[in-house]
Structure formats: structure tokens, C-alpha cells
Amino acid sequence: MPSTPRRDTFYLFIKQALTVLAVALLLAGCGKKGDAGQAQAGGPGGGPGGAGEAPVPVAVALVGSGEIASYYTATATLAAEKEATILSRVSGVVQKLWCEEGDVVQEGAELLLVDNDEYRYRYEQAQSARMDLEARVARLEQMREQELVSPEEFETLSNNLAAAQAAEGMAELNLSYTRVTAPFTGRVVARSVDVGQNINVGTQLFVLSDFTPLLARVHVPAKEFNKLQADQPVDLTLESNGTRLRGRIKLVSPVIDPSSGTIKVTIEIPTYPPGVRPGDFAQVSIVTERRVNRTLVPKVALVNDRGEQVVYVSADSTAERRVVEIGFQDDRNAEILTGVTEGERVVVKGQRTLKNGAAIKILDNTEAAQVTDSAVTRDGS
């Protein structure tokens, strides 16, 4: 039968429809095969993240008991116990210097000499005047016994002798001021003059400090007053290099500063390593309360989880999440009021990735880091 344009169009339409249907069936078959493969591989709820998740390697430490203390902390500047600015008490030219900055000098040691020729001559002049008047008074004393001199004349001469003796004493004192000496044993921390320099009364010559012992002064809130006692031990840590020092409370002020509501506490540091100097900043820690036989865990075991303090306890190879109540804590340990008991094992490494009930694998030798008995908390200001 001869073809017509209408019949050809119909056959082309049927052919295109069959082709589309075949492609659709082929794609549907591939999708089912992929779903089956995914189900076999585990998919959601299977494989990693499902019941077959590998144990998490962790380190643990035993919950122990011991002593822990609460400390009040503040920052203080170390200062010398004694420091003096030595001033000139006479005018003149510096003739000699016997010390330099950094020198340790003993009490009474000579530090500086002012040219003293003028002061020596004044002293000798006053001495001569006194000796002359003493001789005259001695002669008048003999004449008075013979009633050859009036009482008024003798009294006037006696008064002149007393004035001459005072003038001699003042001249001698000024002469002694030309030789400057150390008022106490200490270290010269500043020298302000040079040889040949002309100085006046009141010119600063040296600054002398006594470095043994060093002092630290802090201001403690008045509410802590009853917890402080003389000779109470104090811990100090230098901010510059972390050096730890040991001191004691030397003085507690008997009055409260009305502007700040604090009490001044003076701390004495009797011994310290070389290199520690006045002016160093130190963190001062003073015991305000001490507790014994308390449940303690390493501080690193604590995890802050949405505002709650949490530890993970090792129980039958799984991690058990425990919410705990914290008491005192220090750089290493934390006091646990509720949540764990002594003898349990808490996770100290790997705990931040754990969830309640997660499988864990305890690493070997992880219980070596035990809770120590010495513990402090810093109630900073």
C-alpha cells in the first residue's frame, strides 16, 4: 500500500513513545539495584555510627581522696623591706666615691666623701674658741673665790663658754657629714652624683635597699579578715618567669580601708632564688579555708556540657556520663561534692568526643596519674 504523509507521522509517533518507555524502564531497574546495594552496605543506622562503631581509646584515672584548700589570690609588687634615699647634709664638691650601683655595703660603710677642708678649719676654729673660753673661765673661777670678779661677769663668761662648746659640736657634726656612710646593710640601687660634682644640702646621693627579706603587700576583702593569721604560709608565683616562692604573713592591718573595704596584709619572703628583685610582679595566694578527706578527681576530667559540669566514668567498657557538683579546684585537681565516688575510674583523655554509653578502650598504664593530696583553689580578685 502506498504510504501517505499522515500514516508516516503516526508510525513515527509510536516509535518515539516506545523508545521513551524503554528508557524509563531501564532507569527504574538501575535505581532498585542501587537501593539494594546501599542496604547491603549498611546505610543509615548501619556501619560507622551504628551499633558496630569502634571503641574510643581513652585514658583513665582513679577517683581519690585528699586535702584541698581555698585560696584568695591577688597581684602584688615585691618590695625591699627597707629602702632609703640618702641626701647630702652639707654643701661642697664630691671628692671620692667608694661604691657603685649594685654594690652590697655594710652598715656604717663609707659611700662618699665631700671636700672637707673648709669644714675641718671651721671645726678647729670652734675648738680653739672653746679652749680659750675654758681657760678664761678657769681663771675667773680662782678670782671669784677671792672675790675679785663680780658674779655677773663670771656668769657672762660661763654662758659664752657654753655657746662656744655648742658651736664646736655643730662644726664637728658638719665635718662628719662630709663623710657619707650607709645607714644599714643593703644594696646600692642608685647613684646620683659623680666625682667633682658640686652638691648642696638636700642633693640626692644614693638609694640604698635591703633585699632580705622581700615584702609583698596585698589588700584582702574584710570578710576574709578572721581567716588570716600572723605567720600563716603564703604561696607566690612570679609573673615574669613562673618562679614559685614561699612567704608568710608578717602583718595584718588592724583597720579596714573605708574606701575599698579591704585590709592591708604584709607578706614576708625570707629566702628566694638569685635573680628575684624588688619590682617583680607576683601572684599571691593566701589560704582562706582548708578541707581534708575530700573526693578528688583530676581537673582535666571535667567537661563543660551545655552549662553542666560532667565527667565520664568507665563502666563495663562503656562511658557513663555523670553530672557532678564541683567544690574547690586547683591547677590539677577538683573536689567533687556529688556525682562520683572514691575508687571509680574517670576518663582523663578522649572524654570530649564521648557520649553516654559509647564503647571505650582503656589504654595501658593510664592509671599512673593519680589524684594528689595537695590541692588549692584560687578565689581571685
C-alpha positions as CSV (number, residue, x, y, z in Angstrom):
1,M,0.0,0.0,0.0
2,P,1.5,3.3,-0.9
3,S,2.4,5.4,2.2
4,T,0.9,8.6,2.9
5,P,2.2,11.6,5.0
6,R,-0.4,11.0,7.7
7,R,0.4,7.3,8.1
8,D,4.2,8.1,8.3
9,T,3.6,10.6,11.0
10,F,1.6,8.1,13.1
11,Y,4.3,5.4,12.8
12,L,7.0,8.0,13.9
13,F,5.0,8.9,17.0
14,I,4.5,5.3,18.0
15,K,8.3,4.6,17.6
16,Q,9.2,7.6,19.8
17,A,6.8,6.6,22.5
18,L,8.2,3.1,22.7
19,T,11.7,4.5,22.9
20,V,10.8,6.7,25.9
21,L,9.1,3.8,27.7
22,A,12.1,1.6,27.3
23,V,14.5,4.2,28.7
24,A,12.2,4.8,31.7
25,L,12.1,1.0,32.5
26,L,15.9,0.9,32.3
27,L,16.4,3.7,34.7
28,A,13.9,2.3,37.2
29,G,15.8,-1.0,37.2
30,C,19.1,0.7,38.0
31,G,17.6,2.6,40.9
32,K,16.3,-0.5,42.6
33,K,19.7,-2.2,42.2
34,G,21.4,0.8,43.8
35,D,19.0,0.8,46.7
36,A,19.6,-2.8,47.3
37,G,23.4,-2.2,47.3
38,Q,23.1,0.6,49.7
39,A,21.0,-1.5,52.1
40,Q,23.7,-4.2,51.9
41,A,26.5,-1.7,52.7
42,G,24.8,-0.6,55.9
43,G,23.3,2.8,55.0
44,P,21.5,4.8,57.7
45,G,21.7,3.0,61.0
46,G,24.4,0.6,59.9
47,G,28.2,0.7,59.6
48,P,30.1,3.5,61.3
49,G,27.7,5.4,63.6
50,G,25.5,2.4,64.2
51,A,25.7,-0.4,66.6
52,G,29.1,-1.6,65.1
53,E,31.0,1.7,66.0
54,A,34.7,1.1,67.0
55,P,35.6,1.7,70.7
56,V,37.1,5.1,71.5
57,P,40.6,4.8,73.0
58,V,40.7,6.7,76.3
59,A,43.0,7.2,79.4
60,V,41.5,6.9,82.9
61,A,42.5,7.8,86.4
62,L,41.1,6.7,89.8
63,V,38.9,8.9,91.8
64,G,40.8,9.5,95.1
65,S,40.6,11.5,98.3
66,G,42.8,14.0,99.9
67,E,43.2,17.6,101.1
68,I,42.2,20.7,99.2
69,A,42.3,24.3,100.1
70,S,40.6,27.6,99.1
71,Y,42.9,30.5,98.4
72,Y,42.4,34.2,98.0
73,T,44.7,35.4,95.1
74,A,45.8,38.9,94.2
75,T,48.7,40.5,92.4
76,A,51.4,42.3,94.3
77,T,54.7,44.0,93.7
78,L,57.7,42.8,95.5
79,A,59.4,45.5,97.6
80,A,62.5,45.7,99.8
81,E,61.9,45.6,103.5
82,K,64.0,48.8,103.9
83,E,64.8,51.5,101.4
84,A,66.4,54.9,102.0
85,T,67.2,57.8,99.7
86,I,70.4,59.2,101.0
87,L,70.7,63.0,100.8
88,S,73.6,65.4,101.2
89,R,73.7,67.2,104.6
90,V,76.4,69.6,103.6
91,S,77.4,71.7,100.5
92,G,80.6,71.1,98.7
93,V,82.4,69.2,95.9
94,V,82.3,65.4,95.7
95,Q,85.9,64.3,96.3
96,K,85.7,60.5,96.4
97,L,83.2,57.7,95.7
98,W,83.6,54.4,97.4
99,C,80.6,52.5,95.9
100,E,78.8,51.8,92.7
101,E,75.3,50.8,91.8
102,G,74.7,47.1,92.6
103,D,77.3,47.0,95.4
104,V,76.4,45.4,98.7
105,V,77.5,47.6,101.6
106,Q,77.6,47.1,105.3
107,E,76.0,49.4,107.9
108,G,78.5,52.2,108.6
109,A,80.5,51.7,105.4
110,E,81.8,54.9,103.7
111,L,80.0,55.7,100.5
112,L,81.1,59.2,99.5
113,L,83.5,62.0,100.7
114,V,82.8,65.7,100.2
115,D,85.8,68.0,100.1
116,N,86.0,68.9,103.8
117,D,88.9,71.3,104.2
118,E,86.6,74.2,104.9
119,Y,84.6,72.2,107.5
120,R,87.8,71.0,109.2
121,Y,89.0,74.6,109.5
122,R,85.7,75.7,111.0
123,Y,85.9,72.9,113.5
124,E,89.4,73.7,114.5
125,Q,88.4,77.4,114.9
126,A,85.5,76.5,117.1
127,Q,87.7,74.2,119.1
128,S,90.2,77.0,119.7
129,A,87.5,79.4,120.8
130,R,86.1,76.9,123.2
131,M,89.5,76.1,124.7
132,D,90.2,79.9,125.1
133,L,87.0,80.4,126.9
134,E,87.6,77.4,129.2
135,A,90.9,78.9,130.2
136,R,89.3,82.3,130.9
137,V,86.6,80.7,133.0
138,A,89.1,78.7,135.0
139,R,91.0,82.0,135.8
140,L,87.8,83.8,136.8
141,E,86.9,80.8,139.0
142,Q,90.0,81.5,141.0
143,M,89.3,85.2,141.1
144,R,85.7,84.6,142.2
145,E,86.9,82.7,145.2
146,Q,89.0,85.7,146.1
147,E,86.0,87.9,145.3
148,L,88.0,89.8,142.7
149,V,85.3,89.3,140.0
150,S,81.6,90.1,140.0
151,P,79.1,87.3,139.7
152,E,77.6,88.9,136.6
153,E,81.0,88.9,134.8
154,F,81.6,85.2,135.7
155,E,78.1,84.2,134.6
156,T,78.5,86.0,131.2
157,L,81.8,84.3,130.6
158,S,80.3,80.9,131.5
159,N,77.5,81.4,129.1
160,N,79.9,82.3,126.3
161,L,81.8,79.1,127.1
162,A,78.6,77.1,126.7
163,A,77.9,78.8,123.3
164,A,81.4,78.0,122.2
165,Q,81.0,74.4,123.2
166,A,77.8,74.2,121.1
167,A,79.5,75.9,118.2
168,E,82.3,73.4,118.4
169,G,79.8,70.5,118.4
170,M,78.0,71.8,115.4
171,A,81.3,72.3,113.5
172,E,82.3,68.7,114.4
173,L,78.9,67.4,113.2
174,N,79.1,69.2,109.9
175,L,82.6,67.9,109.4
176,S,81.3,64.3,110.0
177,Y,78.5,64.9,107.3
178,T,81.2,65.3,104.7
179,R,81.8,61.6,105.0
180,V,78.6,59.8,103.9
181,T,78.0,56.3,105.4
182,A,75.4,53.6,104.9
183,P,72.6,53.7,107.5
184,F,72.0,49.9,107.2
185,T,73.3,46.9,105.4
186,G,71.9,46.8,101.9
187,R,72.5,47.1,98.1
188,V,73.1,50.4,96.3
189,V,70.3,50.6,93.7
190,A,71.0,54.1,92.5
191,R,74.0,56.6,92.4
192,S,73.0,60.1,91.5
193,V,76.3,62.1,91.7
194,D,79.8,61.9,90.2
195,V,83.3,62.9,91.5
196,G,83.9,66.6,91.0
197,Q,80.2,67.5,91.1
198,N,79.1,70.4,93.3
199,I,76.3,69.4,95.6
200,N,74.1,71.3,98.1
201,V,72.2,70.4,101.2
202,G,69.4,68.0,100.2
203,T,71.0,66.8,96.9
204,Q,70.2,63.1,96.4
205,L,73.3,61.0,96.5
206,F,72.2,57.3,96.6
207,V,69.3,55.0,97.0
208,L,70.0,52.1,99.4
209,S,67.7,49.0,99.7
210,D,67.7,46.0,102.0
211,F,66.6,43.0,99.8
212,T,66.5,40.5,102.7
213,P,63.7,39.8,103.2
214,L,61.5,40.9,100.4
215,L,57.9,42.1,101.1
216,A,54.6,41.9,99.2
217,R,51.6,43.9,100.2
218,V,48.1,42.9,99.2
219,H,44.6,44.2,100.1
220,V,42.2,41.4,101.2
221,P,38.4,41.9,101.5
222,A,37.3,42.5,105.0
223,K,35.2,39.3,105.0
224,E,38.4,37.3,104.9
225,F,39.9,39.1,108.0
226,N,39.1,36.3,110.5
227,K,40.7,33.7,108.3
228,L,44.1,35.4,108.3
229,Q,46.8,34.9,111.0
230,A,50.4,36.0,111.5
231,D,53.0,33.5,110.3
232,Q,50.4,31.9,108.0
233,P,52.2,30.4,105.0
234,V,51.6,32.1,101.6
235,D,52.4,30.9,98.1
236,L,53.7,33.4,95.5
237,T,54.4,32.9,91.7
238,L,56.4,35.4,89.7
239,E,54.6,36.6,86.6
240,S,57.8,37.1,84.7
241,N,59.1,33.5,84.7
242,G,56.7,31.4,86.9
243,T,59.2,31.0,89.8
244,R,57.4,29.9,92.9
245,L,58.2,31.5,96.2
246,R,57.2,30.8,99.8
247,G,56.3,33.5,102.2
248,R,54.5,34.1,105.5
249,I,52.1,36.7,106.7
250,K,54.1,39.3,108.7
251,L,51.5,41.9,109.5
252,V,47.7,42.3,109.2
253,S,46.5,45.8,109.4
254,P,44.1,46.4,112.4
255,V,41.9,48.8,110.4
256,I,39.8,48.5,107.3
257,D,40.2,50.9,104.4
258,P,36.8,52.6,104.2
259,S,37.2,53.4,100.5
260,S,37.7,49.8,99.4
261,G,36.5,47.7,102.3
262,T,39.9,45.9,102.3
263,I,42.6,45.1,104.8
264,K,46.3,45.5,104.1
265,V,48.3,42.3,104.6
266,T,52.1,42.4,104.5
267,I,53.8,39.2,103.4
268,E,57.5,38.5,104.1
269,I,59.6,36.4,101.7
270,P,62.7,35.5,103.7
271,T,64.5,33.4,101.0
272,Y,64.3,33.4,97.3
273,P,66.4,32.3,94.2
274,P,69.0,34.6,92.7
275,G,67.6,37.0,90.2
276,V,64.5,37.8,92.1
277,R,64.4,41.6,92.7
278,P,62.1,44.3,94.1
279,G,59.7,45.5,91.5
280,D,58.8,42.0,90.2
281,F,55.1,41.3,90.0
282,A,53.9,38.2,91.7
283,Q,50.6,36.4,92.1
284,V,49.9,35.9,95.8
285,S,47.8,33.1,97.2
286,I,46.6,33.1,100.8
287,V,44.7,30.1,102.3
288,T,41.2,31.0,103.4
289,E,39.8,27.5,104.0
290,R,41.3,24.0,104.0
291,R,39.3,20.8,103.6
292,V,40.5,17.2,104.3
293,N,39.3,13.8,103.2
294,R,37.6,15.1,100.1
295,T,36.7,13.3,96.9
296,L,39.1,14.5,94.3
297,V,39.4,13.9,90.5
298,P,42.0,15.3,88.0
299,K,40.7,18.6,86.8
300,V,41.3,17.6,83.2
301,A,38.5,15.0,83.6
302,L,35.8,17.8,83.8
303,V,33.8,18.6,80.7
304,N,31.5,21.6,80.4
305,D,28.4,20.3,78.6
306,R,25.7,22.9,78.0
307,G,26.3,24.6,81.3
308,E,26.7,21.4,83.3
309,Q,30.0,20.0,84.7
310,V,30.3,16.4,83.5
311,V,32.7,13.5,83.9
312,Y,32.7,10.2,82.0
313,V,33.1,7.1,84.2
314,S,34.5,3.9,82.9
315,A,31.8,1.2,83.4
316,D,31.9,-2.3,81.7
317,S,34.0,-0.9,78.7
318,T,31.5,1.9,78.2
319,A,31.4,5.6,79.1
320,E,28.8,6.6,81.6
321,R,28.0,10.3,81.6
322,R,27.8,11.8,85.1
323,V,26.8,15.3,86.1
324,V,28.9,16.4,89.1
325,E,28.9,19.2,91.6
326,I,32.2,20.9,92.0
327,G,33.7,22.3,95.2
328,F,37.3,23.7,95.4
329,Q,39.6,23.1,92.4
330,D,43.2,23.9,91.5
331,D,45.5,23.5,88.6
332,R,45.4,19.7,88.8
333,N,42.5,18.5,91.0
334,A,38.9,19.3,91.6
335,E,36.8,18.5,94.6
336,I,33.6,16.5,93.8
337,L,30.7,17.0,96.1
338,T,28.2,14.7,94.3
339,G,28.3,12.5,91.2
340,V,31.2,10.1,91.6
341,T,32.7,8.1,94.5
342,E,36.2,7.2,95.5
343,G,37.6,4.2,93.6
344,E,35.7,4.8,90.4
345,R,37.7,5.5,87.2
346,V,37.1,8.7,85.3
347,V,38.2,9.4,81.7
348,V,41.0,12.0,81.5
349,K,41.9,11.7,77.8
350,G,39.5,11.4,74.9
351,Q,36.4,12.4,77.0
352,R,35.5,15.4,74.9
353,T,34.4,13.1,72.0
354,L,32.4,10.7,74.2
355,K,28.7,10.2,74.5
356,N,26.8,8.4,77.2
357,G,27.0,4.6,76.5
358,A,29.8,4.9,74.0
359,A,32.2,1.9,73.8
360,I,35.7,2.7,75.1
361,K,39.1,1.1,75.1
362,I,41.3,1.9,78.0
363,L,44.9,2.5,77.1
364,D,47.6,0.7,79.0
365,N,49.2,2.4,82.0
366,T,46.7,5.2,82.1
367,E,46.0,5.0,85.8
368,A,49.5,6.3,86.7
369,A,48.3,9.8,87.0
370,Q,46.6,9.6,90.4
371,V,45.0,12.4,92.4
372,T,47.5,14.1,94.7
373,D,46.8,15.2,98.3
374,S,48.0,18.8,97.8
375,A,45.3,20.9,96.1
376,V,44.4,24.6,96.1
377,T,41.7,26.7,94.5
378,R,42.2,30.4,93.5
379,D,39.5,32.8,94.5
380,G,40.9,35.6,92.5
381,S,40.2,39.3,93.0
